[in-house]
């Protein structure tokens, strides 16, 4: 697989040749509150072109809140968010639509429309943003089905007829419907068995390498963090505590980071992932 070195079943991220220092997502001094409760306060984070960034933190820390704030689904009290160099607060309606088309989102549990087939789910973004003939949309949606490793016959199935792993892949196909530049994944491997989770991680890495995607992945999965993420950002105390490589996480003396990456369970996973 391009961009990965393999040793047995272990994948080690390799810096892609086209990856640079270009920042595609910049959040500065973000504060988000619900009533009198402040969830994020003066949080800052950069996501670089071509990287897979793993975003981790304790349950309830606000990982999904930040993701939804970036997507414009939750309002922020203060701070600025720039996507591809454009400040979302000053972007025109036309510019926001153009930016939306460059984003792909896989929500936790897939969030597929239960009354639509896989093919119809994939076509939802196409119908929202594009004016294409029905036949062409069918062909494009089928290409996405195959791209994520689903059999063509899955295209006409309802979500209720799919396994958990197939639902994740179908949701990924929908996220890729408009050929985005940045892919947001919210707990993509939750609910999957270890083999299914590893296969999904490998698929995400392959998408990054072949399509030049930038990936922002909210996850609790230590295996994902250790095998496919180029950098990791840790959320705690309403802000990003530390951001860096796995090696930097292992050296961090921040109490939560130390417990998460060097605790008893973490040590077992690190040992299992060693060649």
Secondary structure in CASP SS format (residue, H / E / C, confidence):
PFRMAT SS
TARGET T0000
AUTHOR 0000-0000-0000
METHOD secondary structure of the structure
MODEL  1
X C 1.00
X C 1.00
X C 1.00
X E 1.00
X E 1.00
X E 1.00
X E 1.00
X C 1.00
X C 1.00
X E 1.00
X E 1.00
X E 1.00
X E 1.00
X C 1.00
X C 1.00
X C 1.00
X C 1.00
X C 1.00
X C 1.00
X C 1.00
X C 1.00
X C 1.00
X E 1.00
X E 1.00
X E 1.00
X E 1.00
X E 1.00
X E 1.00
X E 1.00
X E 1.00
X E 1.00
X E 1.00
X E 1.00
X E 1.00
X C 1.00
X C 1.00
X E 1.00
X E 1.00
X E 1.00
X E 1.00
X E 1.00
X E 1.00
X E 1.00
X E 1.00
X E 1.00
X E 1.00
X E 1.00
X E 1.00
X C 1.00
X C 1.00
X C 1.00
X E 1.00
X E 1.00
X E 1.00
X E 1.00
X E 1.00
X E 1.00
X C 1.00
X C 1.00
X C 1.00
X C 1.00
X C 1.00
X H 1.00
X H 1.00
X H 1.00
X H 1.00
X H 1.00
X H 1.00
X H 1.00
X H 1.00
X C 1.00
X C 1.00
X C 1.00
X C 1.00
X C 1.00
X C 1.00
X C 1.00
X E 1.00
X E 1.00
X E 1.00
X E 1.00
X E 1.00
X E 1.00
X C 1.00
X C 1.00
X E 1.00
X E 1.00
X C 1.00
X C 1.00
X C 1.00
X C 1.00
X C 1.00
X H 1.00
X H 1.00
X H 1.00
X H 1.00
X H 1.00
X H 1.00
X H 1.00
X H 1.00
X C 1.00
X C 1.00
X E 1.00
X E 1.00
X E 1.00
X E 1.00
X C 1.00
X C 1.00
X C 1.00
X C 1.00
X C 1.00
X C 1.00
X C 1.00
X C 1.00
X C 1.00
X C 1.00
X E 1.00
X H 1.00
X H 1.00
X H 1.00
X H 1.00
X H 1.00
X H 1.00
X H 1.00
X H 1.00
X H 1.00
X H 1.00
X H 1.00
X H 1.00
X C 1.00
X C 1.00
X C 1.00
X C 1.00
X H 1.00
X H 1.00
X H 1.00
X H 1.00
X H 1.00
X H 1.00
X H 1.00
X H 1.00
X H 1.00
X H 1.00
X H 1.00
X H 1.00
X H 1.00
X H 1.00
X C 1.00
X C 1.00
X C 1.00
X C 1.00
X H 1.00
X H 1.00
X H 1.00
X H 1.00
X H 1.00
X C 1.00
X E 1.00
X H 1.00
X H 1.00
X H 1.00
X C 1.00
X C 1.00
X H 1.00
X H 1.00
X H 1.00
X H 1.00
X H 1.00
X H 1.00
X H 1.00
X H 1.00
X H 1.00
X H 1.00
X H 1.00
X H 1.00
X C 1.00
X C 1.00
X C 1.00
X C 1.00
X C 1.00
X C 1.00
X E 1.00
X E 1.00
X E 1.00
X E 1.00
X E 1.00
X C 1.00
X C 1.00
X C 1.00
X C 1.00
X C 1.00
X C 1.00
X C 1.00
X H 1.00
X H 1.00
X H 1.00
X H 1.00
X H 1.00
X H 1.00
X H 1.00
X H 1.00
X H 1.00
X H 1.00
X H 1.00
X H 1.00
X H 1.00
X H 1.00
X H 1.00
X H 1.00
X H 1.00
X H 1.00
X C 1.00
X C 1.00
X E 1.00
X E 1.00
X E 1.00
X E 1.00
X E 1.00
X C 1.00
X C 1.00
X C 1.00
X H 1.00
X H 1.00
X H 1.00
X H 1.00
X H 1.00
X H 1.00
X C 1.00
X C 1.00
X C 1.00
X E 1.00
X E 1.00
X E 1.00
X E 1.00
X E 1.00
X E 1.00
X C 1.00
X C 1.00
X E 1.00
X E 1.00
X E 1.00
X E 1.00
X E 1.00
X E 1.00
X C 1.00
X H 1.00
X H 1.00
X H 1.00
X H 1.00
X H 1.00
X H 1.00
X C 1.00
X C 1.00
X C 1.00
X H 1.00
X H 1.00
X H 1.00
X H 1.00
X H 1.00
X H 1.00
X H 1.00
X H 1.00
X C 1.00
X H 1.00
X H 1.00
X H 1.00
X H 1.00
X H 1.00
X H 1.00
X H 1.00
X H 1.00
X H 1.00
X H 1.00
X C 1.00
X C 1.00
END
